[in-house]
């Protein structure tokens, strides 16, 4: 396969040069925020560190973390390290309660993030001949706009479709010959099922080649399912508004983990309990420092996303570090009968079982009862109840093995569980303890 | 082989479910000749012998129901005490296990059939085909 790079000098940089570059940028960044952002100065002083204490890259561990809570100090402009007149863009990221996080970007920031996207798109095999249907939400959310700018920088034709209205999405794909789509995985599954129901043939009625799916965690099985349904390649992409949106982590054709552009981010993985670095390859919370950000840089930001490093060199030639797909949000975790469980564990089991459709729901109720509602696959049903009973038993047993808790499994008709066109709501906690 | 098609529909155990299913048949002018309901707590399977099985199957599919066609054997019952007993005894004497069954009354007080589902249709047919019983033929009741 031909290897193409958007910015080969940076993408293929040697590890030593990359570390030197990161050190230089980090040093400058720490000096800048210490001088210009009172909140950072206060935090550094409380931790007893000064920018001059950074002698090597590893010394970063002595500097304090930035958490979601810090974003609300002197809200909304408190963490700006440039005057407001240099800011050209606001994005927000909604929390579950209260005010949204407010993130600001300078003109340089907007273009720098666009370059990361352009690099990532080229990495996936896309060129300026491709047509991208951007079905993320346009607006305060970073997902759509940031991808939009990056795809334009590469020279793709961008269809700013936005999410929802599945009939229109499919119509756009057919009319304009969309080759790439950008959406959430749960919506992609839904769109794929509608395409199947309509009897449209991928490759004949549709020209889709690639999907960039992100904004919510999903499993390898879900990826395969979407790839099979639409006869496309699915690339996992990861981002968060605090770090500029999509383009933070992106898969290359090896599809073994997501590269994080290390000239733009300093990447750490720490134990979510105590903040100490985990051993190489161990699961922990992703911590990012935005090395290039001009308007509102964040130092050691706790993403709450769980992942681990993939340590082997990548066959694509890029030297930038890889992380595993996001295994869960530290906040998604729920506890049943004393066991920590992530929805992704349930999903991984279900997607590996024949006879199960794409939707499921976890309901917690009563005294720590866990009910898993599973849609059966329409084609799996052969009219016999015995087969359904066996399926139910298989699901129950495989879930018990995976999570150490025996759930009550309920089989439901395909298409009856809610499909959210956006972040999927999988867990409903009705427990009153 | 004299096998007859029976429609089987997967249904969650919820109020109004059977109503929705039978509404499809009613609005399409499809006659129900026999039916059975098996329920296991949270879900069940409803089976129908109808006069227009192909049309019913298509309509159920179109309306988003989870439906399958299964082939069953139908044997005529005599309308007298012990009628069902003798048929069931014959079936079990051949080592055939009945998975599910329904009754089709072809002519009130005159002619009825025991329509049953087995795990291995071919094998059951081979064991029963030479018995002195009347098998229900698809052409006896299908009208489409």
HADDOCK unambig.tbl for C-alpha pairs under 7 A between the chains (distance, minus, plus):
assign (segid A and resid 378 and name CA) (segid B and resid 66 and name CA) 5.62 0.50 0.50
assign (segid A and resid 381 and name CA) (segid B and resid 68 and name CA) 6.56 0.50 0.50
assign (segid A and resid 382 and name CA) (segid B and resid 68 and name CA) 5.31 0.50 0.50
assign (segid A and resid 383 and name CA) (segid B and resid 8 and name CA) 4.79 0.50 0.50
assign (segid A and resid 383 and name CA) (segid B and resid 9 and name CA) 6.60 0.50 0.50
assign (segid A and resid 383 and name CA) (segid B and resid 67 and name CA) 6.91 0.50 0.50
assign (segid A and resid 383 and name CA) (segid B and resid 68 and name CA) 4.97 0.50 0.50
assign (segid A and resid 383 and name CA) (segid B and resid 69 and name CA) 6.51 0.50 0.50
assign (segid A and resid 383 and name CA) (segid B and resid 70 and name CA) 6.28 0.50 0.50
assign (segid A and resid 385 and name CA) (segid B and resid 45 and name CA) 6.43 0.50 0.50
assign (segid A and resid 410 and name CA) (segid B and resid 42 and name CA) 6.43 0.50 0.50
assign (segid A and resid 411 and name CA) (segid B and resid 43 and name CA) 6.96 0.50 0.50
assign (segid A and resid 412 and name CA) (segid B and resid 12 and name CA) 5.92 0.50 0.50
assign (segid A and resid 413 and name CA) (segid B and resid 11 and name CA) 6.85 0.50 0.50
assign (segid A and resid 413 and name CA) (segid B and resid 12 and name CA) 6.76 0.50 0.50
assign (segid A and resid 413 and name CA) (segid B and resid 66 and name CA) 6.87 0.50 0.50
